[in-house]
Amino acid sequence: MTGEPRIPRASVPPPDTSALQQPHQDKALLRDTLKAQRRALDPADKAAWDARIGARVLAWWQANPHASLAVYWPLAGEPDLGAAYAEMAAAGVRLALPVVVARHAALEFAEWLPGEPTVADRMGVAVPAELRMVARPPALLVPCLGFNTLGYRVGYGGGFYDRTLAPEPRASTVGIAYACQLVEFVGDAHDVPLDRVITEA
């Protein structure tokens, strides 16, 4: 990454930052801390932050247009970018949702239109009710439970995105997170850094 730093530093501290300010080695404990922090967000603040993140995603897409984009269905308090998805779809972008096909496999993707029916898969994640599978899009929005200044993310521990992003050619990746989820940790050898992270800050 060159030029202006793309990984923002948190401008809104979490209620208790002490658990997030030291380098973390225990990923399970770190995940639990980050989940609790996100659950504690004020709903009004979260809605405002979601709108701001959505606007910044649209600005990123306008500067880096892609005909096809992998998005995500918000899970467990992740930023809800539904309005941004609708606007991009209206502009002709083909959106796709990730689909888990096997426990230790890379994600696959199904075309999805905002408003189209979804069903919960065996992991509780929404996927299109009618699976129209497509190739991995050239750009992906990747939800983050946490992230560090080098662009590495903390996910839920399944490794699905790392396996998806590892093959060449690399897809363009934009992490989506709240600024208060910035945390210090050391990435594992198999981790794939994101190209940039968009937050509300």
N, CA, C and O of each residue as an XYZ file, in Angstrom:
804
protein
N       0.848     -1.184      0.000
C       0.000      0.000      0.000
C       0.886      1.236      0.000
O       1.834      1.334      0.779
N       0.572      2.168     -0.871
C       1.391      3.348     -1.014
C       0.539      4.582     -0.865
O      -0.690      4.513     -0.876
N       1.219      5.738     -0.721
C       0.494      6.997     -0.627
C      -0.180      7.142      0.718
O       0.342      6.693      1.738
N      -1.343      7.770      0.716
C      -2.087      8.017      1.942
C      -2.458      6.702      2.607
O      -2.932      5.788      1.933
N      -2.252      6.585      3.932
C      -2.609      5.324      4.599
C      -4.068      4.985      4.379
O      -4.937      5.851      4.479
N      -4.337      3.734      4.081
C      -5.704      3.308      3.790
C      -6.357      2.615      4.972
O      -7.576      2.446      4.985
N      -5.570      2.206      5.972
C      -6.143      1.532      7.131
C      -6.348      2.583      8.206
O      -5.371      3.079      8.766
N      -7.615      2.946      8.518
C      -7.873      4.044      9.442
C      -7.635      3.642     10.877
O      -7.803      2.480     11.248
N      -7.244      4.608     11.677
C      -7.135      4.378     13.109
C      -8.458      4.732     13.766
O      -9.186      5.606     13.296
N      -8.750      4.059     14.835
C     -10.045      4.235     15.484
C     -10.188      5.651     16.015
O      -9.285      6.150     16.687
N     -11.298      6.303     15.729
C     -11.577      7.625     16.252
C     -12.600      7.566     17.369
O     -12.728      8.521     18.136
N     -13.330      6.469     17.477
C     -14.325      6.302     18.523
C     -13.918      5.104     19.364
O     -14.103      3.966     18.933
N     -13.362      5.330     20.572
C     -12.886      4.196     21.360
C     -14.022      3.342     21.859
O     -15.116      3.849     22.104
N     -13.785      2.039     22.016
C     -14.804      1.174     22.595
C     -14.967      1.489     24.065
O     -14.131      2.187     24.640
N     -16.031      0.990     24.694
C     -16.241      1.269     26.104
C     -15.041      0.914     26.973
O     -14.728      1.646     27.912
N     -14.363     -0.193     26.682
C     -13.181     -0.604     27.435
C     -12.136     -1.032     26.431
O     -12.233     -2.109     25.842
N     -11.126     -0.181     26.232
C     -10.121     -0.466     25.206
C      -8.944     -1.273     25.750
O      -8.076     -1.681     24.977
N      -8.893     -1.509     27.046
C      -7.705     -2.143     27.615
C      -7.441     -3.520     27.015
O      -6.287     -3.912     26.844
N      -8.509     -4.258     26.694
C      -8.333     -5.615     26.162
C      -7.900     -5.615     24.714
O      -7.522     -6.660     24.184
N      -7.948     -4.452     24.053
C      -7.652     -4.415     22.620
C      -6.371     -3.654     22.295
O      -6.007     -3.545     21.124
N      -5.687     -3.131     23.292
C      -4.541     -2.284     23.021
C      -3.212     -3.026     23.052
O      -2.199     -2.488     22.606
N      -3.198     -4.240     23.565
C      -1.968     -5.017     23.629
C      -1.962     -6.057     22.508
O      -3.018     -6.544     22.105
N      -0.758     -6.399     22.001
C      -0.699     -7.436     20.965
C      -1.352     -8.727     21.454
O      -1.128     -9.151     22.588
N      -2.149     -9.342     20.606
C      -2.907    -10.533     20.984
C      -2.329    -11.763     20.306
O      -2.018    -11.747     19.115
N      -2.193    -12.825     21.080
C      -1.797    -14.111     20.526
C      -2.960    -15.103     20.575
O      -3.040    -16.009     19.744
N      -3.861    -14.933     21.549
C      -4.986    -15.842     21.722
C      -6.150    -15.361     20.866
O      -6.910    -14.486     21.281
N      -6.293    -15.935     19.662
C      -7.317    -15.473     18.726
C      -8.724    -15.738     19.250
O      -9.627    -14.937     19.010
N      -8.928    -16.850     19.962
C     -10.265    -17.153     20.471
C     -10.711    -16.090     21.464
O     -11.851    -15.627     21.411
N      -9.814    -15.699     22.374
C     -10.139    -14.653     23.341
C     -10.370    -13.329     22.632
O     -11.280    -12.581     22.989
N      -9.552    -13.039     21.632
C      -9.705    -11.801     20.881
C     -11.058    -11.767     20.179
O     -11.728    -10.735     20.181
N     -11.463    -12.871     19.585
C     -12.768    -12.918     18.919
C     -13.897    -12.663     19.909
O     -14.828    -11.912     19.618
N     -13.814    -13.288     21.075
C     -14.858    -13.096     22.083
C     -14.933    -11.629     22.511
O     -16.025    -11.084     22.677
N     -13.779    -10.995     22.691
C     -13.740     -9.592     23.100
C     -14.349     -8.696     22.028
O     -15.119     -7.786     22.336
N     -14.002     -8.956     20.768
C     -14.515     -8.136     19.671
C     -16.012     -8.333     19.472
O     -16.728     -7.379     19.167
N     -16.489     -9.558     19.642
C     -17.931     -9.805     19.524
C     -18.700     -9.056     20.604
O     -19.736     -8.451     20.329
N     -18.188     -9.099     21.841
C     -18.852     -8.401     22.941
C     -18.845     -6.897     22.707
O     -19.827     -6.214     22.999
N     -17.747     -6.387     22.185
C     -17.649     -4.959     21.901
C     -18.674     -4.545     20.852
O     -19.317     -3.504     20.982
N     -18.825     -5.359     19.816
C     -19.772     -5.006     18.756
C     -21.217     -5.101     19.245
O     -22.059     -4.289     18.862
N     -21.502     -6.096     20.094
C     -22.849     -6.206     20.650
C     -23.211     -4.998     21.502
O     -24.388     -4.666     21.643
N     -22.206     -4.339     22.070
C     -22.446     -3.215     22.969
C     -22.646     -1.888     22.235
O     -22.920     -0.872     22.873
N     -22.513     -1.879     20.918
C     -22.681     -0.627     20.180
C     -24.095     -0.087     20.336
O     -25.067     -0.843     20.316
N     -24.197      1.221     20.490
C     -25.505      1.866     20.561
C     -26.196      1.732     19.204
O     -25.583      2.039     18.182
N     -27.459      1.279     19.162
C     -28.136      1.066     17.872
C     -28.189      2.316     17.000
O     -28.045      2.224     15.781
N     -28.392      3.472     17.603
C     -28.445      4.702     16.802
C     -27.081      5.016     16.198
O     -26.989      5.411     15.036
N     -26.024      4.841     16.986
C     -24.678      5.048     16.461
C     -24.398      4.061     15.340
O     -23.865      4.430     14.294
N     -24.763      2.796     15.565
C     -24.515      1.773     14.558
C     -25.217      2.112     13.241
O     -24.619      1.977     12.173
N     -26.476      2.550     13.306
C     -27.202      2.895     12.085
C     -26.527      4.047     11.349
O     -26.419      4.029     10.122
N     -26.075      5.045     12.095
C     -25.391      6.184     11.476
C     -24.070      5.746     10.859
O     -23.716      6.175      9.761
N     -23.346      4.892     11.567
C     -22.064      4.400     11.049
C     -22.280      3.551      9.801
O     -21.507      3.646      8.848
N     -23.327      2.718      9.797
C     -23.614      1.893      8.630
C     -23.854      2.768      7.399
O     -23.357      2.474      6.312
N     -24.625      3.851      7.585
C     -24.897      4.752      6.463
C     -23.618      5.400      5.958
O     -23.429      5.562      4.752
N     -22.740      5.771      6.884
C     -21.482      6.410      6.498
C     -20.575      5.426      5.775
O     -19.947      5.773      4.775
N     -20.508      4.195      6.283
C     -19.698      3.170      5.603
C     -20.259      2.906      4.207
O     -19.504      2.796      3.241
N     -21.589      2.805      4.106
C     -22.206      2.580      2.800
C     -21.856      3.666      1.810
O     -21.575      3.375      0.648
N     -21.867      4.922      2.252
C     -21.511      6.039      1.368
C     -20.054      5.927      0.928
O     -19.730      6.247     -0.216
N     -19.188      5.484      1.805
C     -17.773      5.360      1.456
C     -17.518      4.168      0.537
O     -16.613      4.198     -0.297
N     -18.318      3.128      0.696
C     -18.232      2.011     -0.237
C     -18.639      2.462     -1.635
O     -17.990      2.108     -2.619
N     -19.709      3.239     -1.723
C     -20.133      3.761     -3.027
C     -19.047      4.644     -3.640
O     -18.788      4.565     -4.841
N     -18.417      5.478     -2.825
C     -17.345      6.335     -3.345
C     -16.170      5.492     -3.829
O     -15.572      5.791     -4.862
N     -15.837      4.427     -3.074
C     -14.765      3.518     -3.522
C     -15.140      2.883     -4.846
O     -14.314      2.835     -5.758
N     -16.375      2.391     -4.976
C     -16.791      1.726     -6.203
C     -16.773      2.705     -7.384
O     -16.368      2.325     -8.482
N     -17.194      3.925     -7.185
C     -17.181      4.909     -8.266
C     -15.764      5.202     -8.732
O     -15.539      5.460     -9.915
N     -14.808      5.164     -7.811
C     -13.405      5.388     -8.180
C     -12.751      4.121     -8.731
O     -11.750      4.194     -9.443
N     -13.323      2.951     -8.396
C     -12.771      1.657     -8.818
C     -13.915      0.793     -9.352
O     -14.261     -0.217     -8.740
N     -14.497      1.178    -10.475
C     -15.694      0.470    -10.944
C     -15.412     -0.979    -11.297
O     -14.418     -1.302    -11.948
N     -16.311     -1.838    -10.850
C     -16.253     -3.260    -11.172
C     -17.636     -3.674    -11.663
O     -18.650     -3.269    -11.096
N     -17.671     -4.474    -12.711
C     -18.957     -4.947    -13.227
C     -19.578     -5.984    -12.319
O     -20.793     -6.181    -12.330
N     -18.736     -6.657    -11.520
C     -19.209     -7.707    -10.620
C     -18.535     -7.527     -9.270
O     -17.347     -7.214     -9.196
N     -19.305     -7.727     -8.194
C     -18.787     -7.486     -6.857
C     -19.379     -8.500     -5.886
O     -20.590     -8.718     -5.864
N     -18.516     -9.116     -5.084
C     -18.986     -9.992     -4.017
C     -19.294     -9.137     -2.796
O     -18.467     -8.338     -2.358
N     -20.485     -9.314     -2.258
C     -20.892     -8.586     -1.065
C     -21.145     -9.607      0.045
O     -20.816    -10.782     -0.116
N     -21.714     -9.185      1.149
C     -21.996    -10.120      2.236
C     -23.337     -9.763      2.863
O     -23.772     -8.612      2.822
N     -23.977    -10.762      3.441
C     -25.200    -10.537      4.197
C     -24.796    -10.286      5.647
O     -24.081    -11.107      6.222
N     -25.232     -9.171      6.264
C     -24.749     -8.841      7.606
C     -25.119     -9.899      8.639
O     -26.273    -10.316      8.743
N     -24.129    -10.314      9.386
C     -24.283    -11.384     10.372
C     -23.811    -10.870     11.725
O     -22.734    -10.282     11.825
N     -24.597    -11.084     12.751
C     -24.181    -10.841     14.139
C     -23.641     -9.430     14.371
O     -22.604     -9.251     15.010
N     -24.354     -8.430     13.845
C     -23.960     -7.052     14.102
C     -22.996     -6.450     13.110
O     -22.521     -5.334     13.323
N     -22.686     -7.155     12.021
C     -21.816     -6.577     10.990
C     -22.501     -5.371     10.345
O     -23.728     -5.282     10.352
N     -21.717     -4.441      9.785
C     -22.321     -3.289      9.114
C     -23.311     -3.714      8.031
O     -23.020     -4.581      7.206
N     -24.479     -3.089      8.054
C     -25.544     -3.383      7.090
C     -25.450     -2.381      5.949
O     -25.709     -1.192      6.136
N     -25.080     -2.859      4.775
C     -24.853     -1.995      3.613
C     -25.933     -2.180      2.557
O     -25.679     -1.994      1.367
N     -27.142     -2.547      2.989
C     -28.213     -2.831      2.041
C     -28.508     -1.698      1.088
O     -28.747     -1.941     -0.095
N     -28.499     -0.455      1.570
C     -28.798      0.686      0.697
C     -27.726      0.845     -0.379
O     -28.040      1.147     -1.531
N     -26.468      0.642     -0.008
C     -25.384      0.737     -0.991
C     -25.487     -0.388     -2.013
O     -25.247     -0.167     -3.200
N     -25.841     -1.593     -1.565
C     -26.007     -2.706     -2.502
C     -27.087     -2.368     -3.526
O     -26.902     -2.591     -4.722
N     -28.213     -1.831     -3.058
C     -29.317     -1.508     -3.961
C     -28.893     -0.471     -4.989
O     -29.264     -0.561     -6.159
N     -28.115      0.515     -4.551
C     -27.684      1.561     -5.476
C     -26.725      1.005     -6.527
O     -26.822      1.355     -7.703
N     -25.811      0.151     -6.111
C     -24.884     -0.427     -7.083
C     -25.610     -1.360     -8.050
O     -25.316     -1.367     -9.245
N     -26.557     -2.144     -7.537
C     -27.322     -3.040     -8.411
C     -28.114     -2.233     -9.431
O     -28.208     -2.618    -10.596
N     -28.688     -1.106     -8.988
C     -29.447     -0.258     -9.905
C     -28.556      0.330    -10.992
O     -29.024      0.648    -12.086
N     -27.270      0.472    -10.685
C     -26.320      0.999    -11.669
C     -25.776     -0.094    -12.585
O     -24.956      0.175    -13.462
N     -26.237     -1.333    -12.377
C     -25.842     -2.417    -13.275
C     -24.767     -3.340    -12.751
O     -24.314     -4.224    -13.479
N     -24.340     -3.164    -11.499
C     -23.326     -4.054    -10.939
C     -23.963     -5.403    -10.624
O     -25.043     -5.458    -10.035
N     -23.309     -6.473    -11.010
C     -23.779     -7.822    -10.677
C     -23.234     -8.180     -9.301
O     -22.022     -8.293     -9.114
N     -24.126     -8.355     -8.351
C     -23.730     -8.681     -6.986
C     -23.779    -10.184     -6.773
O     -24.559    -10.893     -7.409
N     -22.934    -10.655     -5.870
C     -22.915    -12.081     -5.537
C     -22.710    -12.240     -4.044
O     -21.959    -11.486     -3.426
N     -23.381    -13.223     -3.470
C     -23.211    -13.572     -2.060
C     -22.350    -14.821     -1.930
O     -22.414    -15.708     -2.781
N     -21.542    -14.900     -0.871
C     -20.717    -16.097     -0.669
C     -21.568    -17.288     -0.250
O     -22.582    -17.141      0.432
N     -21.136    -18.458     -0.670
C     -21.825    -19.705     -0.345
C     -20.791    -20.700      0.185
O     -19.786    -20.966     -0.474
N     -21.039    -21.244      1.368
C     -20.158    -22.270      1.930
C     -20.560    -23.613      1.325
O     -21.693    -24.066      1.493
N     -19.629    -24.238      0.627
C     -19.925    -25.522     -0.023
C     -19.356    -26.704      0.751
O     -19.862    -27.822      0.647
N     -18.302    -26.456      1.530
C     -17.698    -27.503      2.349
C     -16.906    -26.836      3.454
O     -16.478    -25.690      3.316
N     -16.710    -27.550      4.549
C     -16.118    -26.961      5.755
C     -14.709    -26.421      5.516
O     -14.365    -25.359      6.036
N     -13.896    -27.124      4.750
C     -12.502    -26.720      4.566
C     -12.216    -26.289      3.128
O     -11.087    -26.405      2.650
N     -13.238    -25.798      2.451
C     -13.090    -25.359      1.062
C     -13.160    -23.840      0.977
O     -13.570    -23.170      1.925
N     -12.756    -23.309     -0.164
C     -12.940    -21.885     -0.431
C     -14.426    -21.595     -0.614
O     -15.218    -22.491     -0.909
N     -14.784    -20.341     -0.435
C     -16.155    -19.927     -0.702
C     -16.446    -20.001     -2.194
O     -15.552    -19.820     -3.020
N     -17.694    -20.266     -2.529
C     -18.173    -20.069     -3.887
C     -19.198    -18.945     -3.847
O     -19.529    -18.451     -2.769
N     -19.700    -18.537     -4.996
C     -20.527    -17.341     -5.046
C     -21.767    -17.560     -5.907
O     -21.734    -18.239     -6.933
N     -22.865    -16.953     -5.445
C     -24.133    -17.037     -6.165
C     -24.625    -15.627     -6.464
O     -24.606    -14.752     -5.597
N     -25.063    -15.419     -7.694
C     -25.599    -14.114     -8.076
C     -26.813    -13.782     -7.203
O     -27.614    -14.655     -6.870
N     -26.930    -12.509     -6.844
C     -28.014    -12.078     -5.955
C     -28.446    -10.658     -6.296
O     -27.615     -9.782     -6.533
N     -29.752    -10.447     -6.316
C     -30.323     -9.121     -6.519
C     -30.935     -8.649     -5.210
O     -31.658     -9.416     -4.575
N     -30.674     -7.409     -4.775
C     -31.301     -6.906     -3.547
C     -32.819     -7.078     -3.600
O     -33.462     -6.741     -4.594
N     -33.367     -7.600     -2.530
C     -34.798     -7.874     -2.470
C     -35.163     -9.285     -2.849
O     -36.282     -9.734     -2.599
N     -34.217     -9.996     -3.457
C     -34.456    -11.377     -3.848
C     -34.499    -12.264     -2.604
O     -33.737    -12.032     -1.666
N     -35.371    -13.275     -2.574
C     -35.482    -14.120     -1.382
C     -34.167    -14.819     -1.052
O     -33.402    -15.202     -1.937
N     -33.929    -14.974      0.248
C     -32.775    -15.713      0.730
C     -33.249    -16.782      1.713
O     -34.360    -16.715      2.239
N     -32.395    -17.757      1.948
C     -32.643    -18.785      2.956
C     -31.373    -18.921      3.782
O     -30.288    -18.564      3.323
N     -31.506    -19.433      4.993
C     -30.341    -19.646      5.851
C     -29.704    -20.992      5.514
O     -30.395    -22.007      5.422
N     -28.383    -20.995      5.332
C     -27.694    -22.260      5.097
C     -27.469    -22.973      6.436
O     -27.956    -22.519      7.472
N     -26.743    -24.071      6.414
C     -26.576    -24.863      7.636
C     -25.749    -24.135      8.691
O     -25.719    -24.554      9.848
N     -25.075    -23.046      8.306
C     -24.317    -22.259      9.270
C     -25.080    -21.012      9.713
O     -24.570    -20.199     10.483
N     -26.318    -20.873      9.212
C     -27.136    -19.732      9.595
C     -26.891    -18.478      8.780
O     -27.378    -17.405      9.137
N     -26.149    -18.593      7.699
C     -25.838    -17.451      6.842
C     -26.821    -17.411      5.683
O     -27.145    -18.445      5.099
N     -27.296    -16.212      5.351
C     -28.264    -16.076      4.269
C     -27.595    -16.271      2.909
O     -26.543    -15.695      2.629
N     -28.224    -17.091      2.075
C     -27.787    -17.298      0.694
C     -29.022    -17.155     -0.192
O     -30.140    -17.322      0.293
N     -28.848    -16.851     -1.471
C     -30.018    -16.744     -2.344
C     -30.838    -18.030     -2.347
O     -30.286    -19.130     -2.377
N     -32.158    -17.879     -2.315
C     -33.033    -19.054     -2.338
C     -32.843    -19.840     -3.625
O     -32.939    -21.068     -3.626
N     -32.578    -19.146     -4.708
C     -32.266    -19.788     -5.990
C     -30.790    -19.573     -6.266
O     -30.363    -18.451     -6.541
N     -30.009    -20.643     -6.195
C     -28.563    -20.523     -6.350
C     -28.178    -20.475     -7.824
O     -28.269    -21.479     -8.531
N     -27.753    -19.312     -8.277
C     -27.207    -19.141     -9.625
C     -25.698    -18.901     -9.441
O     -25.252    -17.766     -9.271
N     -24.942    -19.976     -9.479
C     -23.522    -19.888     -9.150
C     -22.750    -19.150    -10.238
O     -23.016    -19.313    -11.429
N     -21.794    -18.342     -9.809
C     -20.956    -17.561    -10.722
C     -19.503    -17.714    -10.288
O     -19.219    -18.171     -9.181
N     -18.593    -17.327    -11.171
C     -17.175    -17.343    -10.823
C     -16.911    -16.299     -9.744
O     -17.678    -15.349     -9.582
N     -15.831    -16.484     -9.018
C     -15.463    -15.497     -7.995
C     -15.333    -14.118     -8.624
O     -14.565    -13.944     -9.570
N     -16.072    -13.133     -8.117
C     -15.961    -11.784     -8.682
C     -14.550    -11.224     -8.517
O     -13.791    -11.681     -7.662
N     -14.200    -10.228     -9.342
C     -12.850     -9.661     -9.264
C     -12.631     -8.777     -8.048
O     -11.494     -8.412     -7.749
N     -13.706     -8.426     -7.339
C     -13.581     -7.594     -6.145
C     -14.548     -8.105     -5.085
O     -15.652     -8.551     -5.400
N     -14.122     -8.036     -3.821
C     -14.918     -8.559     -2.728
C     -14.988     -7.560     -1.586
O     -13.978     -6.962     -1.215
N     -16.173     -7.380     -1.031
C     -16.330     -6.710      0.254
C     -16.263     -7.793      1.324
O     -17.023     -8.760      1.285
N     -15.357     -7.630      2.273
C     -15.086     -8.682      3.255
C     -15.384     -8.156      4.661
O     -14.705     -7.238      5.120
N     -16.369     -8.709      5.347
C     -16.658     -8.234      6.702
C     -15.553     -8.640      7.669
O     -14.999     -9.735      7.573
N     -15.241     -7.745      8.602
C     -14.179     -8.000      9.571
C     -14.736     -7.969     10.987
O     -15.496     -7.069     11.345
N     -14.359     -8.949     11.780
C     -14.637     -8.878     13.200
C     -13.631     -7.940     13.859
O     -13.953     -7.249     14.825
N     -12.415     -7.922     13.328
C     -11.371     -6.993     13.745
C     -10.360     -6.856     12.621
O     -10.379     -7.631     11.665
N      -9.483     -5.881     12.731
C      -8.440     -5.687     11.709
C      -7.281     -4.948     12.345
O      -7.443     -4.287     13.371
N      -6.095     -5.063     11.727
C      -4.941     -4.327     12.240
C      -4.430     -3.340     11.195
O      -4.973     -3.252     10.093
N      -3.393     -2.605     11.546
C      -2.898     -1.542     10.679
C      -2.235     -2.059      9.409
O      -1.993     -1.286      8.483
N      -1.939     -3.354      9.352
C      -1.333     -3.939      8.154
C      -2.376     -4.503      7.198
O      -2.032     -5.023      6.136
N      -3.661     -4.403      7.573
C      -4.714     -4.895      6.691
C      -5.095     -6.333      6.917
O      -5.889     -6.881      6.152
N      -4.556     -6.970      7.947
C      -4.978     -8.326      8.275
C      -6.274     -8.259      9.080
O      -6.475     -7.341      9.876
N      -7.153     -9.244      8.864
C      -8.450     -9.235      9.523
C      -8.569    -10.361     10.538
O      -7.895    -11.387     10.447
N      -9.439    -10.136     11.497
C      -9.891    -11.193     12.379
C     -11.269    -11.592     11.891
O     -12.168    -10.755     11.814
N     -11.444    -12.863     11.561
C     -12.748    -13.374     11.167
C     -13.292    -14.264     12.271
O     -12.934    -14.113     13.439
N     -14.156    -15.190     11.892
C     -14.779    -16.056     12.882
C     -14.026    -17.370     13.090
O     -14.455    -18.223     13.868
N     -12.899    -17.527     12.388
C     -12.054    -18.682     12.636
C     -12.212    -19.828     11.656
O     -11.513    -20.834     11.772
N     -13.120    -19.700     10.688
C     -13.319    -20.784      9.736
C     -12.309    -20.822      8.610
O     -12.130    -21.863      7.977
N     -11.633    -19.688      8.344
C     -10.632    -19.633      7.288
C     -11.197    -19.573      5.884
O     -10.454    -19.731      4.915
N     -12.508    -19.346      5.751
C     -13.120    -19.384      4.418
C     -12.577    -18.289      3.495
O     -12.261    -18.554      2.335
N     -12.470    -17.070      4.004
C     -11.987    -15.987      3.147
C     -10.515    -16.152      2.813
O     -10.109    -15.851      1.691
N      -9.701    -16.623      3.756
C      -8.285    -16.843      3.442
C      -8.129    -17.852      2.311
O      -7.331    -17.641      1.398
N      -8.887    -18.951      2.365
C      -8.809    -19.945      1.285
C      -9.337    -19.375     -0.025
O      -8.853    -19.743     -1.095
N     -10.316    -18.489      0.043
C     -10.902    -17.903     -1.163
C      -9.960    -16.919     -1.817
O      -9.902    -16.829     -3.043
N      -9.215    -16.174     -0.998
C      -8.359    -15.110     -1.523
C      -6.962    -15.581     -1.898
O      -6.228    -14.858     -2.572
N      -6.582    -16.784     -1.473
C      -5.209    -17.242     -1.701
C      -4.862    -17.468     -3.173
O      -3.760    -17.099     -3.579
N      -5.746    -18.057     -4.002
C      -5.348    -18.357     -5.385
C      -5.099    -17.103     -6.218
O      -5.729    -16.062     -6.025
N      -4.174    -17.239     -7.135
C      -3.936    -16.187     -8.126
C      -4.902    -16.372     -9.297
O      -5.289    -17.503     -9.590
N      -5.302    -15.294     -9.974
C      -4.972    -13.909     -9.654
C      -5.749    -13.423     -8.438
O      -6.908    -13.785     -8.238
N      -5.094    -12.600     -7.635
C      -5.713    -12.097     -6.434
C      -6.889    -11.180     -6.784
O      -6.810    -10.364     -7.703
N      -7.969    -11.334     -6.036
C      -9.098    -10.418     -6.162
C      -8.782     -9.128     -5.414
O      -7.962     -9.116     -4.496
N      -9.436     -8.052     -5.813
C      -9.359     -6.796     -5.059
C     -10.225     -6.951     -3.811
O     -11.356     -7.430     -3.894
N      -9.696     -6.548     -2.656
C     -10.420     -6.794     -1.407
C     -10.576     -5.513     -0.598
O      -9.633     -4.738     -0.437
N     -11.786     -5.311     -0.097
C     -12.088     -4.169      0.760
C     -12.712     -4.707      2.041
O     -13.817     -5.248      2.023
N     -12.002     -4.556      3.142
C     -12.552     -4.954      4.425
C     -13.583     -3.946      4.897
O     -13.443     -2.746      4.661
N     -14.612     -4.434      5.559
C     -15.661     -3.567      6.097
C     -15.699     -3.781      7.607
O     -15.843     -4.910      8.076
N     -15.567     -2.688      8.368
C     -15.511     -2.798      9.824
C     -15.860     -1.454     10.445
O     -15.948     -0.437      9.757
N     -16.056     -1.470     11.743
C     -16.158     -0.228     12.515
C     -14.763      0.155     12.995
O     -13.934     -0.709     13.278
N     -14.517      1.448     13.083
C     -13.181      1.914     13.451
C     -12.737      1.399     14.811
O     -11.545      1.194     15.037
N     -13.682      1.189     15.716
C     -13.319      0.705     17.046
C     -12.868     -0.751     17.034
O     -12.456     -1.275     18.069
N     -12.937     -1.411     15.883
C     -12.490     -2.798     15.781
C     -11.016     -2.911     15.399
O     -10.504     -4.014     15.208
N     -10.331     -1.766     15.289
C      -8.893     -1.790     15.043
C      -8.194     -2.345     16.273
O      -8.398     -1.848     17.380
N      -7.380     -3.359     16.093
C      -6.760     -4.044     17.224
C      -5.385     -4.549     16.814
O      -5.151     -4.845     15.642
N      -4.485     -4.646     17.768
C      -3.140     -5.129     17.470
C      -3.092     -6.654     17.629
O      -3.455     -7.191     18.676
N      -2.643     -7.334     16.584
C      -2.428     -8.777     16.645
C      -1.466     -9.150     15.529
O      -1.263     -8.388     14.584
N      -0.889    -10.313     15.650
C       0.056    -10.804     14.641
C      -0.686    -11.760     13.727
O      -1.303    -12.718     14.193
N      -0.629    -11.504     12.423
C      -1.294    -12.371     11.459
C      -0.619    -13.730     11.383
O       0.587    -13.851     11.599
N      -1.406    -14.747     11.075
C      -0.857    -16.089     10.891
C      -0.246    -16.215      9.492
O      -0.488    -15.382      8.619
N       0.543    -17.262      9.297
C       1.240    -17.442      8.022
C       0.267    -17.576      6.854
O       0.583    -17.159      5.740
N      -0.923    -18.158      7.095
C      -1.868    -18.379      6.004
C      -2.793    -17.179      5.769
O      -3.578    -17.188      4.821
N      -2.711    -16.142      6.622
C      -3.601    -14.990      6.479
C      -3.275    -14.203      5.209
O      -2.110    -14.070      4.833
N      -4.311    -13.688      4.559
C      -4.145    -12.877      3.354
C      -4.569    -11.456      3.687
O      -5.724    -11.242      4.053
N      -3.670    -10.468      3.572
C      -4.053     -9.099      3.933
C      -5.039     -8.501      2.938
O      -5.031     -8.830      1.751
N      -5.879     -7.623      3.446
C      -6.827     -6.897      2.608
C      -6.125     -5.730      1.930
O      -5.130     -5.210      2.435
N      -6.653     -5.325      0.780
C      -6.075     -4.172      0.086
C      -6.359     -2.875      0.824
O      -5.533     -1.963      0.834
N      -7.525     -2.798      1.439
C      -7.868     -1.628      2.232
C      -9.031     -1.975      3.149
O      -9.705     -2.986      2.949
N      -9.266     -1.138      4.154
C     -10.382     -1.317      5.061
C     -11.174     -0.013      5.079
O     -10.605      1.068      5.231
N     -12.484     -0.127      4.924
C     -13.374      1.030      4.992
C     -14.138      0.975      6.309
O     -14.762     -0.037      6.629
N     -14.086      2.058      7.067
C     -14.856      2.193      8.294
C     -15.637      3.504      8.217
O     -15.603      4.213      7.211
N     -16.335      3.801      9.302
C     -17.068      5.065      9.364
C     -16.157      6.252      9.670
O     -16.562      7.401      9.500
N     -14.931      5.985     10.120
C     -14.042      7.056     10.591
C     -13.327      7.734      9.415
O     -12.540      8.657      9.621
